[in-house]
Amino acid sequence: MPNMGRKKTRMELIETESARHVTFSKRRSGLFKKASELCTMCAVEVAIIIFSIGGKAFSFGHPNVHSVFNRLRFSENPDASTSSNDAAGQDPILHDLNKTHSDLIEDVGLVKKLGKKMRRAIMEKPKPDWFYAPRESLSMEVLYEMKKALEDVQENVRRDKERLLAQA
């Protein structure tokens, strides 16, 4: 099986607009995730603003974009006065929300890894002999075993369906 790792991407303009949009979205979310990890691991403040080709602004800030820019503004001009619209009163709340957001992103990553492990385990689990054999070559005893296994799967699917419908 060929290596399914990352490939080196040439840094040049992507010609097709749809591919460019997809790449922008993926890279933007990856950049925001890395910024969030940097904030969590190094206890730093970060602000990122990205404008898409369409002019839409996307931002990430820790504890928030406004407080980071205010800090930058006041460090460059210590005489600048704070306005009543500053987010200073919201900093603890936004800090908690950003921390929760970072934790959730980390949890999603862990769940994805667990899902991949589970899929691999299921795929690597040895199948019974009858799983790959032509049905015509199986004995009645094996066919009954196969029927029972399929009924068990059908029952599990029915239970899961009922559980999901009850939750909805």
DSSP file (Angstrom, degrees, kcal/mol; ACC not computed):
  #  RESIDUE AA STRUCTURE BP1 BP2  ACC     N-H-->O    O-->H-N    N-H-->O    O-->H-N    TCO  KAPPA ALPHA  PHI   PSI    X-CA   Y-CA   Z-CA
    1    1 A M              0   0    0      0, 0.0     3,-0.1     0, 0.0     0, 0.0   0.000 360.0 360.0 360.0 133.1    0.0    0.0    0.0
    2    2 A P        -     0   0    0      0, 0.0     2,-0.2     0, 0.0     0, 0.0  -0.233 360.0 -84.8 -66.8 157.1    1.5    3.4   -0.9
    3    3 A N        -     0   0    0      1,-0.1     0, 0.0     3,-0.0     0, 0.0  -0.448  36.9-165.4 -63.0 123.9    2.5    5.8    1.8
    4    4 A M        +     0   0    0     -2,-0.2    -1,-0.1    -3,-0.1     3,-0.1   0.124  48.3 118.3-100.0  19.9   -0.6    7.8    2.8
    5    5 A G  S    S-     0   0    0      1,-0.2     2,-0.1     0, 0.0     0, 0.0   0.054  75.4 -59.6 -74.6-171.2    1.4   10.5    4.6
    6    6 A R        -     0   0    0      1,-0.0     2,-0.3     3,-0.0    -1,-0.2  -0.408  48.7-142.3 -72.9 146.8    1.5   14.2    3.9
    7    7 A K        -     0   0    0     -2,-0.1     2,-0.4    -3,-0.1    -1,-0.0  -0.814  25.2-104.4-106.0 150.7    2.8   15.4    0.5
    8    8 A K        -     0   0    0     -2,-0.3     2,-0.5     1,-0.0    -1,-0.0  -0.605  37.3-145.5 -72.9 129.0    4.9   18.4    0.0
    9    9 A T        -     0   0    0     -2,-0.4     2,-0.3     2,-0.0    -1,-0.0  -0.839  10.9-125.4-101.6 130.7    2.7   21.2   -1.5
   10   10 A R        -     0   0    0     -2,-0.5     2,-1.4     1,-0.1    -1,-0.0  -0.560  22.9-125.2 -73.8 135.4    4.1   23.6   -4.0
   11   11 A M        +     0   0    0     -2,-0.3     2,-0.3     3,-0.0    -1,-0.1  -0.669  65.0 113.2 -85.7  93.2    3.6   27.2   -2.9
   12   12 A E  S    S-     0   0    0     -2,-1.4     2,-0.1     0, 0.0    -2,-0.0  -0.969  74.9 -72.3-153.5 163.6    1.9   28.7   -5.9
   13   13 A L        -     0   0    0     -2,-0.3     2,-0.5     1,-0.1     7,-0.0  -0.360  45.4-126.8 -62.2 132.4   -1.5   30.2   -6.7
   14   14 A I        -     0   0    0      1,-0.2     6,-0.1    -2,-0.1    -1,-0.1  -0.729  18.7-153.4 -81.8 123.9   -4.2   27.5   -7.0
   15   15 A E  S    S+     0   0    0     -2,-0.5     2,-0.3     4,-0.1    -1,-0.2   0.915  70.1  72.4 -71.4 -46.1   -5.9   28.1  -10.3
   16   16 A T  S  > S-     0   0    0      1,-0.1     4,-2.2     2,-0.0     5,-0.2  -0.547  72.9-143.2 -79.3 134.3   -9.4   26.7   -9.8
   17   17 A E  H  > S+     0   0    0     -2,-0.3     4,-2.4     1,-0.2     5,-0.2   0.879  98.1  51.0 -64.6 -40.1  -11.6   28.9   -7.6
   18   18 A S  H  > S+     0   0    0      1,-0.2     4,-2.3     2,-0.2    -1,-0.2   0.917 111.8  47.2 -66.5 -41.5  -13.4   26.1   -5.8
   19   19 A A  H  > S+     0   0    0      1,-0.2     4,-2.5     2,-0.2    -1,-0.2   0.886 111.8  51.9 -65.2 -37.5  -10.1   24.3   -4.9
   20   20 A R  H  X S+     0   0    0     -4,-2.2     4,-2.5     2,-0.2    -2,-0.2   0.899 109.6  49.6 -63.8 -41.0   -8.7   27.7   -3.7
   21   21 A H  H  X S+     0   0    0     -4,-2.4     4,-2.5     2,-0.2    -2,-0.2   0.922 111.9  47.6 -64.5 -44.5  -11.8   28.2   -1.5
   22   22 A V  H  X S+     0   0    0     -4,-2.3     4,-2.5     2,-0.2     5,-0.2   0.924 113.3  48.1 -62.2 -45.3  -11.5   24.7    0.0
   23   23 A T  H  X S+     0   0    0     -4,-2.5     4,-2.9     1,-0.2     5,-0.3   0.911 110.7  51.8 -62.6 -42.4   -7.7   25.2    0.6
   24   24 A F  H  X S+     0   0    0     -4,-2.5     4,-2.7     1,-0.2     5,-0.2   0.937 111.2  47.2 -59.0 -47.5   -8.4   28.6    2.2
   25   25 A S  H  X S+     0   0    0     -4,-2.5     4,-2.2     2,-0.2    -2,-0.2   0.924 115.7  44.1 -61.9 -45.6  -11.0   27.1    4.6
   26   26 A K  H  X S+     0   0    0     -4,-2.5     4,-2.2     2,-0.2    -2,-0.2   0.930 116.7  45.1 -66.8 -45.1   -8.8   24.2    5.6
   27   27 A R  H  X S+     0   0    0     -4,-2.9     4,-2.7    -5,-0.2    -2,-0.2   0.885 111.6  53.7 -67.3 -37.5   -5.7   26.2    6.1
   28   28 A R  H  X S+     0   0    0     -4,-2.7     4,-2.5    -5,-0.3     5,-0.2   0.949 111.1  44.7 -61.6 -49.0   -7.6   28.9    8.0
   29   29 A S  H  X S+     0   0    0     -4,-2.2     4,-2.2     1,-0.2    -1,-0.2   0.881 113.8  50.8 -65.3 -35.5   -9.0   26.5   10.5
   30   30 A G  H  X S+     0   0    0     -4,-2.2     4,-2.4     2,-0.2    -1,-0.2   0.897 110.3  49.4 -65.5 -39.9   -5.6   24.8   10.8
   31   31 A L  H  X S+     0   0    0     -4,-2.7     4,-2.3     2,-0.2    -2,-0.2   0.917 112.0  47.8 -64.6 -43.6   -4.0   28.2   11.4
   32   32 A F  H  X S+     0   0    0     -4,-2.5     4,-2.3     2,-0.2    -2,-0.2   0.882 111.2  51.6 -65.0 -37.9   -6.6   29.1   14.1
   33   33 A K  H  X S+     0   0    0     -4,-2.2     4,-2.4    -5,-0.2    -2,-0.2   0.926 110.5  47.6 -65.1 -44.0   -6.1   25.7   15.7
   34   34 A K  H  X S+     0   0    0     -4,-2.4     4,-2.4     2,-0.2    -2,-0.2   0.895 111.2  51.3 -64.0 -39.4   -2.3   26.1   15.9
   35   35 A A  H  X S+     0   0    0     -4,-2.3     4,-2.2     2,-0.2    -1,-0.2   0.905 109.9  50.2 -62.8 -40.8   -2.8   29.6   17.3
   36   36 A S  H  X S+     0   0    0     -4,-2.3     4,-2.3     2,-0.2    -2,-0.2   0.910 110.6  49.0 -63.5 -42.7   -5.1   28.2   20.0
   37   37 A E  H  X S+     0   0    0     -4,-2.4     4,-2.9     2,-0.2     5,-0.3   0.895 109.3  52.8 -63.2 -40.3   -2.6   25.5   20.8
   38   38 A L  H  X S+     0   0    0     -4,-2.4     4,-2.3     1,-0.2     6,-0.3   0.914 110.1  48.4 -61.0 -43.4    0.2   28.1   21.1
   39   39 A C  H  X S+     0   0    0     -4,-2.2     4,-1.4     1,-0.2     5,-0.4   0.923 115.3  44.2 -61.9 -45.4   -2.0   30.2   23.5
   40   40 A T  H  < S+     0   0    0     -4,-2.3    -2,-0.2     1,-0.2    -1,-0.2   0.920 119.7  39.7 -67.5 -44.7   -2.8   27.1   25.7
   41   41 A M  H  < S+     0   0    0     -4,-2.9    -2,-0.2     1,-0.2    -1,-0.2   0.819 128.6  28.3 -78.2 -31.0    0.8   25.7   25.8
   42   42 A C  H  < S-     0   0    0     -4,-2.3    -1,-0.2    -5,-0.3    -2,-0.2   0.402  95.9-125.8-114.8   1.6    2.7   28.9   26.1
   43   43 A A     <  +     0   0    0     -4,-1.4     2,-0.3    -5,-0.2    -4,-0.2   0.923  60.8 143.7  52.8  50.1    0.3   31.2   27.9
   44   44 A V        -     0   0    0     -5,-0.4     2,-0.4    -6,-0.3    -1,-0.2  -0.750  52.1-118.7-114.6 163.8    0.6   33.9   25.2
   45   45 A E        -     0   0    0     -2,-0.3     2,-0.3    23,-0.1    16,-0.0  -0.881  34.8-179.3-103.1 135.7   -1.9   36.3   23.7
   46   46 A V  E     -A   62   0A   0     16,-1.4    16,-2.8    -2,-0.4     2,-0.4  -0.979  14.9-173.6-136.4 144.0   -2.5   36.1   20.0
   47   47 A A  E     +A   61   0A   0     -2,-0.3     2,-0.4    14,-0.2    14,-0.2  -0.986   7.7 178.0-137.6 130.5   -4.7   37.9   17.5
   48   48 A I  E     -A   60   0A   0     12,-3.2    12,-2.4    -2,-0.4     2,-0.4  -0.998   5.2-175.7-131.4 132.9   -5.1   36.8   13.8
   49   49 A I  E     -A   59   0A   0     -2,-0.4     2,-0.4    10,-0.2    10,-0.2  -0.998   5.8-175.9-127.7 129.3   -7.3   38.5   11.2
   50   50 A I  E     -A   58   0A   0      8,-3.4     8,-3.0    -2,-0.4     2,-0.5  -0.984  12.1-153.9-125.6 133.6   -7.6   37.0    7.7
   51   51 A F  E     -A   57   0A   0     -2,-0.4     6,-0.2     6,-0.2    -2,-0.0  -0.929  16.6-139.8-106.5 127.1   -9.5   38.5    4.9
   52   52 A S    >   -     0   0    0      4,-2.8     3,-1.9    -2,-0.5   -31,-0.0  -0.229  32.7 -98.1 -74.7 171.7  -10.8   36.1    2.2
   53   53 A I  T 3  S+     0   0    0      1,-0.3    -1,-0.1     2,-0.1    -2,-0.0   0.850 127.1  56.7 -58.7 -34.5  -10.7   36.9   -1.5
   54   54 A G  T 3  S-     0   0    0      2,-0.1    -1,-0.3     1,-0.1     3,-0.1   0.488 122.2-108.1 -77.0  -2.7  -14.4   37.9   -1.2
   55   55 A G  S <  S+     0   0    0     -3,-1.9     2,-0.3     1,-0.3    -2,-0.1   0.495  70.2 144.6  90.7   3.6  -13.4   40.4    1.5
   56   56 A K        -     0   0    0      1,-0.0    -4,-2.8    -5,-0.0     2,-0.4  -0.611  44.2-133.8 -79.0 134.2  -15.0   38.5    4.5
   57   57 A A  E     -A   51   0A   0     -2,-0.3     2,-0.4    -6,-0.2    -6,-0.2  -0.709  20.3-172.9 -92.5 137.6  -13.0   38.9    7.7
   58   58 A F  E     -A   50   0A   0     -8,-3.0    -8,-3.4    -2,-0.4     2,-0.3  -0.988  12.4-176.9-124.4 136.8  -12.1   35.9    9.9
   59   59 A S  E     -A   49   0A   0     -2,-0.4     2,-0.3   -10,-0.2   -10,-0.2  -0.962  19.1-173.2-138.9 154.1  -10.5   36.4   13.2
   60   60 A F  E     +A   48   0A   0    -12,-2.4   -12,-3.2    -2,-0.3     2,-0.3  -0.989  15.8 170.1-139.8 136.9   -9.1   34.5   16.2
   61   61 A G  E     -A   47   0A   0     -2,-0.3     4,-0.3   -14,-0.2   -14,-0.2  -0.997  25.7-126.7-148.9 145.4   -7.9   36.0   19.4
   62   62 A H  E    S-A   46   0A   0    -16,-2.8   -16,-1.4    -2,-0.3     2,-0.1  -0.959 106.4  -1.5-135.2 118.4   -6.8   34.8   22.8
   63   63 A P  S    S-     0   0    0      0, 0.0     2,-0.3     0, 0.0    35,-0.2  -0.924 144.2 -52.8 -70.2 -30.5   -8.2   36.0   25.2
   64   64 A N     >  -     0   0    0     -4,-0.1     4,-1.8     1,-0.1    -2,-0.3  -0.960  44.2-107.1-161.9 164.6   -9.9   38.0   22.4
   65   65 A V  H  > S+     0   0    0     -4,-0.3     4,-2.5    -2,-0.3     5,-0.2   0.906 114.7  53.1 -61.3 -43.9   -8.9   40.1   19.4
   66   66 A H  H  > S+     0   0    0      1,-0.2     4,-2.8     2,-0.2     5,-0.2   0.915 108.6  48.0 -61.8 -44.9   -9.9   43.4   20.9
   67   67 A S  H  > S+     0   0    0      1,-0.2     4,-2.2     2,-0.2    -1,-0.2   0.878 112.0  50.1 -66.6 -35.3   -7.9   42.9   24.1
   68   68 A V  H  X S+     0   0    0     -4,-1.8     4,-2.1     2,-0.2    -1,-0.2   0.927 113.9  44.6 -67.8 -43.2   -4.8   41.9   22.1
   69   69 A F  H  X S+     0   0    0     -4,-2.5     4,-3.0     2,-0.2    -2,-0.2   0.883 112.4  52.0 -68.1 -37.1   -5.1   44.9   19.8
   70   70 A N  H  X S+     0   0    0     -4,-2.8     4,-2.9    -5,-0.2     5,-0.2   0.911 109.5  50.3 -62.9 -40.7   -5.8   47.2   22.8
   71   71 A R  H  X S+     0   0    0     -4,-2.2     4,-2.0    -5,-0.2    -2,-0.2   0.915 112.8  46.2 -62.9 -42.0   -2.7   45.9   24.5
   72   72 A L  H  X S+     0   0    0     -4,-2.1     4,-1.8     2,-0.2    -2,-0.2   0.929 113.3  49.4 -64.2 -45.6   -0.7   46.6   21.3
   73   73 A R  H  X S+     0   0    0     -4,-3.0     4,-2.0     1,-0.2    -2,-0.2   0.917 114.0  44.9 -60.9 -44.7   -2.2   50.0   20.9
   74   74 A F  H  < S+     0   0    0     -4,-2.9    -1,-0.2     1,-0.2    -2,-0.2   0.806 110.0  54.6 -73.6 -28.7   -1.4   51.0   24.6
   75   75 A S  H  < S+     0   0    0     -4,-2.0    -1,-0.2    -5,-0.2    -2,-0.2   0.844 114.1  41.8 -72.2 -30.9    2.1   49.5   24.4
   76   76 A E  H  < S+     0   0    0     -4,-1.8    -2,-0.2     1,-0.3    -1,-0.2   0.814 131.9  24.3 -80.4 -31.3    2.8   51.7   21.4
   77   77 A N    ><  -     0   0    0     -4,-2.0     3,-2.1    -5,-0.2    -1,-0.3  -0.748  65.4-179.4-135.8  84.9    1.0   54.8   22.9
   78   78 A P  T 3  S+     0   0    0      0, 0.0    -1,-0.1     0, 0.0    -4,-0.1   0.700  81.4  62.0 -62.3 -18.9    0.9   54.6   26.7
   79   79 A D  T 3  S+     0   0    0      2,-0.1    -5,-0.1    -5,-0.0     2,-0.1   0.540  75.6 116.8 -83.6  -6.6   -1.0   58.0   26.8
   80   80 A A    <   -     0   0    0     -3,-2.1     2,-0.3    -7,-0.2    -3,-0.0  -0.376  63.6-131.4 -65.3 137.9   -4.0   56.5   24.9
   81   81 A S        -     0   0    0     -2,-0.1     2,-0.3     1,-0.0    -1,-0.1  -0.630  15.6-118.0 -91.2 149.4   -7.1   56.5   26.9
   82   82 A T        -     0   0    0     -2,-0.3     2,-0.2     2,-0.0    -1,-0.0  -0.613  26.3-138.3 -83.9 144.6   -9.4   53.5   27.2
   83   83 A S    >   -     0   0    0     -2,-0.3     3,-1.4     1,-0.1    -1,-0.0  -0.573  22.1-113.2 -97.6 165.4  -12.9   53.8   26.0
   84   84 A S  T 3  S+     0   0    0      1,-0.3    -1,-0.1    -2,-0.2    -2,-0.0   0.630 113.8  65.4 -72.2 -11.6  -16.0   52.5   27.7
   85   85 A N  T 3  S+     0   0    0      2,-0.0    -1,-0.3     3,-0.0    -3,-0.0   0.484  73.6 121.3 -89.5  -2.2  -16.4   50.1   24.8
   86   86 A D    X   -     0   0    0     -3,-1.4     3,-0.5     1,-0.1     4,-0.1  -0.216  68.9-128.5 -59.8 153.8  -13.2   48.2   25.6
   87   87 A A  G >> S+     0   0    0      1,-0.2     3,-1.2     2,-0.1     4,-0.9   0.201  75.6 114.6 -89.7  16.8  -13.6   44.5   26.3
   88   88 A A  G >4 S+     0   0    0      1,-0.3     3,-0.7     2,-0.2    -1,-0.2   0.874  75.5  51.7 -58.5 -38.7  -11.7   44.6   29.6
   89   89 A G  G <4 S+     0   0    0     -3,-0.5    -1,-0.3     1,-0.2     4,-0.3   0.734 112.3  47.2 -68.8 -21.1  -14.9   43.8   31.6
   90   90 A Q  G <> S+     0   0    0     -3,-1.2     4,-3.1     1,-0.1     5,-0.3   0.542  82.9  98.4 -95.5  -8.7  -15.5   40.8   29.4
   91   91 A D  H <X S+     0   0    0     -4,-0.9     4,-3.1    -3,-0.7     5,-0.2   0.875  82.4  48.0 -52.4 -47.8  -11.9   39.4   29.5
   92   92 A P  H  > S+     0   0    0      0, 0.0     4,-2.2     0, 0.0    -1,-0.2   0.919 116.0  44.9 -61.8 -40.1  -12.5   36.8   32.2
   93   93 A I  H  > S+     0   0    0     -3,-0.3     4,-2.5    -4,-0.3    -2,-0.2   0.949 116.9  44.1 -66.6 -48.6  -15.6   35.5   30.4
   94   94 A L  H  X S+     0   0    0     -4,-3.1     4,-3.0     1,-0.2     5,-0.2   0.869 111.3  55.0 -65.3 -35.8  -14.0   35.5   27.0
   95   95 A H  H  X S+     0   0    0     -4,-3.1     4,-2.4    -5,-0.3    -1,-0.2   0.939 110.0  46.4 -60.9 -45.9  -10.9   33.9   28.4
   96   96 A D  H  X S+     0   0    0     -4,-2.2     4,-2.7    -5,-0.2    -2,-0.2   0.907 113.3  49.4 -62.5 -41.8  -13.0   31.1   29.9
   97   97 A L  H  X S+     0   0    0     -4,-2.5     4,-2.7     2,-0.2    -2,-0.2   0.915 111.5  48.3 -65.1 -42.4  -14.9   30.7   26.6
   98   98 A N  H  X S+     0   0    0     -4,-3.0     4,-2.6     2,-0.2    -1,-0.2   0.894 112.2  49.6 -64.3 -38.7  -11.6   30.6   24.6
   99   99 A K  H  X S+     0   0    0     -4,-2.4     4,-2.6    -5,-0.2    -2,-0.2   0.923 111.9  48.0 -64.4 -44.1  -10.2   28.0   27.0
  100  100 A T  H  X S+     0   0    0     -4,-2.7     4,-2.6     2,-0.2    -2,-0.2   0.914 111.4  51.2 -61.2 -42.6  -13.4   25.9   26.7
  101  101 A H  H  X S+     0   0    0     -4,-2.7     4,-2.4     2,-0.2    -2,-0.2   0.929 110.7  48.1 -59.9 -46.7  -13.2   26.3   22.9
  102  102 A S  H  X S+     0   0    0     -4,-2.6     4,-2.2     1,-0.2    -2,-0.2   0.910 111.9  49.8 -61.2 -42.7   -9.5   25.1   23.0
  103  103 A D  H  X S+     0   0    0     -4,-2.6     4,-2.6     1,-0.2    -1,-0.2   0.901 110.6  50.0 -63.1 -40.8  -10.5   22.2   25.2
  104  104 A L  H  X S+     0   0    0     -4,-2.6     4,-2.7     2,-0.2    -2,-0.2   0.899 109.1  51.1 -66.0 -40.2  -13.3   21.2   22.9
  105  105 A I  H  X S+     0   0    0     -4,-2.4     4,-2.1     2,-0.2    -1,-0.2   0.917 111.8  48.1 -61.3 -42.4  -11.0   21.3   19.8
  106  106 A E  H  X S+     0   0    0     -4,-2.2     4,-2.1     2,-0.2    -2,-0.2   0.915 111.2  50.3 -63.4 -43.0   -8.6   19.1   21.7
  107  107 A D  H  X S+     0   0    0     -4,-2.6     4,-2.6     1,-0.2    -2,-0.2   0.903 108.4  52.3 -62.3 -41.7  -11.4   16.7   22.6
  108  108 A V  H  X S+     0   0    0     -4,-2.7     4,-2.5     1,-0.2    -1,-0.2   0.913 108.8  51.0 -60.8 -42.3  -12.6   16.5   19.0
  109  109 A G  H  X S+     0   0    0     -4,-2.1     4,-2.2     1,-0.2    -1,-0.2   0.908 110.7  48.2 -61.0 -41.9   -9.1   15.6   18.0
  110  110 A L  H  X S+     0   0    0     -4,-2.1     4,-2.5     2,-0.2    -2,-0.2   0.899 111.1  50.2 -65.9 -40.2   -8.9   12.8   20.6
  111  111 A V  H  X S+     0   0    0     -4,-2.6     4,-2.7     2,-0.2    -2,-0.2   0.900 109.6  51.5 -65.3 -39.8  -12.3   11.5   19.5
  112  112 A K  H  X S+     0   0    0     -4,-2.5     4,-2.3     2,-0.2    -2,-0.2   0.927 110.7  48.3 -61.7 -43.7  -11.2   11.5   15.9
  113  113 A K  H  X S+     0   0    0     -4,-2.2     4,-2.3     1,-0.2    -2,-0.2   0.915 111.9  49.3 -62.2 -42.4   -8.1    9.5   16.8
  114  114 A L  H  X S+     0   0    0     -4,-2.5     4,-2.6     1,-0.2    -2,-0.2   0.908 109.5  52.3 -63.0 -41.9  -10.1    7.1   18.8
  115  115 A G  H  X S+     0   0    0     -4,-2.7     4,-2.6     1,-0.2    -1,-0.2   0.905 109.1  49.6 -60.3 -42.3  -12.5    6.6   15.9
  116  116 A K  H  X S+     0   0    0     -4,-2.3     4,-2.5     2,-0.2    -1,-0.2   0.914 111.1  49.6 -63.0 -42.2   -9.6    5.9   13.6
  117  117 A K  H  X S+     0   0    0     -4,-2.3     4,-2.6     1,-0.2    -2,-0.2   0.918 111.7  48.8 -61.9 -42.7   -8.3    3.3   16.0
  118  118 A M  H  X S+     0   0    0     -4,-2.6     4,-2.5     2,-0.2    -2,-0.2   0.915 110.6  49.8 -65.3 -42.1  -11.7    1.7   16.3
  119  119 A R  H  X S+     0   0    0     -4,-2.6     4,-2.5     1,-0.2    -1,-0.2   0.917 112.0  48.6 -62.1 -42.0  -12.1    1.5   12.6
  120  120 A R  H  X S+     0   0    0     -4,-2.5     4,-2.3     1,-0.2    -2,-0.2   0.920 111.0  50.4 -62.5 -42.6   -8.7   -0.1   12.2
  121  121 A A  H  X S+     0   0    0     -4,-2.6     4,-1.1     1,-0.2    -2,-0.2   0.899 111.6  48.0 -63.0 -40.3   -9.5   -2.6   15.0
  122  122 A I  H  < S+     0   0    0     -4,-2.5     3,-0.3     1,-0.2    -1,-0.2   0.921 113.6  46.9 -65.6 -43.0  -12.7   -3.5   13.3
  123  123 A M  H  < S+     0   0    0     -4,-2.5    -2,-0.2     1,-0.2    -1,-0.2   0.839 115.2  46.1 -68.4 -31.6  -11.0   -3.9    9.9
  124  124 A E  H  < S+     0   0    0     -4,-2.3    -1,-0.2    -5,-0.2    -2,-0.2   0.618  84.9 112.3 -86.5 -12.9   -8.2   -6.0   11.4
  125  125 A K  S  < S-     0   0    0     -4,-1.1     2,-0.1    -3,-0.3    -3,-0.0  -0.390  80.2-107.8 -62.3 130.8  -10.5   -8.2   13.4
  126  126 A P        -     0   0    0      0, 0.0    -1,-0.1     0, 0.0    -2,-0.1  -0.378  32.1-138.8 -64.6 135.1  -10.4  -11.7   12.0
  127  127 A K        -     0   0    0      1,-0.1     5,-0.1    -2,-0.1    -3,-0.0  -0.625  26.2 -97.4 -90.4 150.6  -13.5  -12.7   10.1
  128  128 A P    >   -     0   0    0      0, 0.0     3,-1.8     0, 0.0     4,-0.5  -0.251  38.3-106.3 -62.3 158.6  -15.1  -16.2   10.4
  129  129 A D  G >> S+     0   0    0      1,-0.3     3,-0.8     2,-0.2     4,-0.8   0.855 119.5  56.3 -55.8 -37.4  -14.2  -18.6    7.7
  130  130 A W  G 34 S+     0   0    0      1,-0.2    -1,-0.3     2,-0.2     8,-0.1   0.639  86.3  82.2 -72.3 -12.4  -17.6  -18.3    6.1
  131  131 A F  G <4 S+     0   0    0     -3,-1.8    -1,-0.2     1,-0.2    -2,-0.2   0.879 107.0  23.5 -61.7 -39.0  -17.3  -14.6    5.7
  132  132 A Y  T <4 S+     0   0    0     -3,-0.8    -1,-0.2    -4,-0.5    -2,-0.2   0.564 102.0 102.5-103.0 -11.6  -15.3  -14.8    2.5
  133  133 A A  S  < S-     0   0    0     -4,-0.8     2,-0.2     1,-0.1     5,-0.1  -0.412  82.2-101.7 -76.2 147.8  -16.4  -18.3    1.3
  134  134 A P    >   -     0   0    0      0, 0.0     3,-1.6     0, 0.0     4,-0.3  -0.478  29.8-128.6 -64.2 137.0  -19.0  -18.7   -1.5
  135  135 A R  G >  S+     0   0    0      1,-0.3     3,-1.6     2,-0.2     8,-0.1   0.815 104.4  64.7 -60.5 -31.3  -22.4  -19.6    0.1
  136  136 A E  G 3  S+     0   0    0      1,-0.3    -1,-0.3     0, 0.0    -3,-0.0   0.779 100.2  52.6 -63.3 -24.8  -22.9  -22.6   -2.1
  137  137 A S  G <  S+     0   0    0     -3,-1.6    -1,-0.3     2,-0.0     2,-0.2   0.464  90.1 101.0 -91.2   0.0  -19.9  -24.3   -0.6
  138  138 A L    <   -     0   0    0     -3,-1.6     2,-0.1    -4,-0.3    -3,-0.0  -0.582  69.8-123.8 -90.8 147.8  -21.1  -23.8    3.1
  139  139 A S     >  -     0   0    0     -2,-0.2     4,-2.4     1,-0.1     5,-0.2  -0.341  29.3-106.6 -78.4 166.4  -22.7  -26.6    5.2
  140  140 A M  H  > S+     0   0    0      1,-0.2     4,-2.4     2,-0.2     5,-0.2   0.888 120.7  55.5 -61.1 -39.4  -26.1  -26.1    6.8
  141  141 A E  H  > S+     0   0    0      1,-0.2     4,-1.9     2,-0.2    -1,-0.2   0.921 110.3  44.3 -60.7 -44.3  -24.5  -25.8   10.2
  142  142 A V  H  > S+     0   0    0      2,-0.2     4,-2.6     1,-0.2    -1,-0.2   0.874 110.8  54.9 -68.9 -37.3  -22.3  -22.9    8.9
  143  143 A L  H  X S+     0   0    0     -4,-2.4     4,-2.7     2,-0.2    -2,-0.2   0.896 108.0  49.2 -63.3 -39.1  -25.3  -21.3    7.1
  144  144 A Y  H  X S+     0   0    0     -4,-2.4     4,-2.5     2,-0.2    -1,-0.2   0.900 110.8  50.4 -64.5 -39.6  -27.2  -21.3   10.4
  145  145 A E  H  X S+     0   0    0     -4,-1.9     4,-2.2     2,-0.2    -2,-0.2   0.912 112.0  47.7 -61.9 -42.5  -24.2  -19.7   12.2
  146  146 A M  H  X S+     0   0    0     -4,-2.6     4,-2.4     2,-0.2    -2,-0.2   0.912 110.9  50.9 -64.3 -43.8  -24.1  -17.1    9.4
  147  147 A K  H  X S+     0   0    0     -4,-2.7     4,-2.4     1,-0.2    -2,-0.2   0.916 110.3  49.7 -60.9 -44.3  -27.9  -16.5    9.7
  148  148 A K  H  X S+     0   0    0     -4,-2.5     4,-2.2     1,-0.2    -1,-0.2   0.912 110.6  49.8 -62.1 -43.3  -27.5  -16.0   13.5
  149  149 A A  H  X S+     0   0    0     -4,-2.2     4,-2.1     1,-0.2    -1,-0.2   0.908 112.1  47.7 -62.7 -42.3  -24.7  -13.5   13.1
  150  150 A L  H  X S+     0   0    0     -4,-2.4     4,-2.5     2,-0.2    -1,-0.2   0.874 110.4  51.7 -67.8 -37.0  -26.6  -11.5   10.5
  151  151 A E  H  X S+     0   0    0     -4,-2.4     4,-2.5     2,-0.2    -1,-0.2   0.892 108.6  52.1 -65.1 -38.4  -29.7  -11.5   12.8
  152  152 A D  H  X S+     0   0    0     -4,-2.2     4,-2.3     2,-0.2    -2,-0.2   0.916 110.6  47.5 -62.2 -42.9  -27.6  -10.2   15.6
  153  153 A V  H  X S+     0   0    0     -4,-2.1     4,-2.4     2,-0.2    -2,-0.2   0.924 111.7  50.6 -63.3 -43.8  -26.3   -7.4   13.4
  154  154 A Q  H  X S+     0   0    0     -4,-2.5     4,-2.3     1,-0.2    -2,-0.2   0.901 110.5  49.3 -61.4 -41.4  -29.8   -6.6   12.3
  155  155 A E  H  X S+     0   0    0     -4,-2.5     4,-2.6     2,-0.2    -1,-0.2   0.904 110.2  50.7 -65.3 -42.1  -31.0   -6.5   15.9
  156  156 A N  H  X S+     0   0    0     -4,-2.3     4,-2.4     1,-0.2    -2,-0.2   0.905 111.2  48.2 -62.0 -41.4  -28.1   -4.2   16.9
  157  157 A V  H  X S+     0   0    0     -4,-2.4     4,-2.5     2,-0.2    -2,-0.2   0.909 111.0  50.9 -65.6 -41.7  -28.9   -1.8   14.0
  158  158 A R  H  X S+     0   0    0     -4,-2.3     4,-2.4     2,-0.2    -2,-0.2   0.919 111.5  47.7 -62.0 -43.8  -32.6   -1.8   15.0
  159  159 A R  H  X S+     0   0    0     -4,-2.6     4,-2.4     2,-0.2    -2,-0.2   0.914 112.6  48.5 -63.0 -43.3  -31.7   -1.0   18.6
  160  160 A D  H  X S+     0   0    0     -4,-2.4     4,-2.5     2,-0.2    -2,-0.2   0.901 111.1  51.2 -63.4 -40.4  -29.4    1.8   17.6
  161  161 A K  H  X S+     0   0    0     -4,-2.5     4,-2.5     2,-0.2    -2,-0.2   0.929 111.1  47.3 -62.3 -46.1  -32.0    3.2   15.2
  162  162 A E  H  X S+     0   0    0     -4,-2.4     4,-2.2     2,-0.2    -2,-0.2   0.894 112.0  50.6 -63.1 -40.3  -34.6    3.3   18.0
  163  163 A R  H  X S+     0   0    0     -4,-2.4     4,-1.8     2,-0.2    -2,-0.2   0.920 112.1  46.7 -62.8 -44.7  -32.2    4.9   20.4
  164  164 A L  H  X S+     0   0    0     -4,-2.5     4,-1.7     1,-0.2    -2,-0.2   0.889 112.4  49.7 -67.0 -39.2  -31.3    7.6   17.9
  165  165 A L  H  < S+     0   0    0     -4,-2.5    -1,-0.2     1,-0.2    -2,-0.2   0.867 109.6  52.0 -66.5 -35.5  -35.0    8.2   17.1
  166  166 A A  H  < S+     0   0    0     -4,-2.2    -2,-0.2     1,-0.2    -1,-0.2   0.866 109.2  50.2 -68.6 -35.2  -35.8    8.5   20.8
  167  167 A Q  H  <        0   0    0     -4,-1.8    -1,-0.2     1,-0.2    -2,-0.2   0.845 360.0 360.0 -70.0 -33.4  -33.0   11.1   21.2
  168  168 A A     <        0   0    0     -4,-1.7    -1,-0.2    -5,-0.1    -2,-0.2   0.486 360.0 360.0 -75.8 360.0  -34.3   13.1   18.3
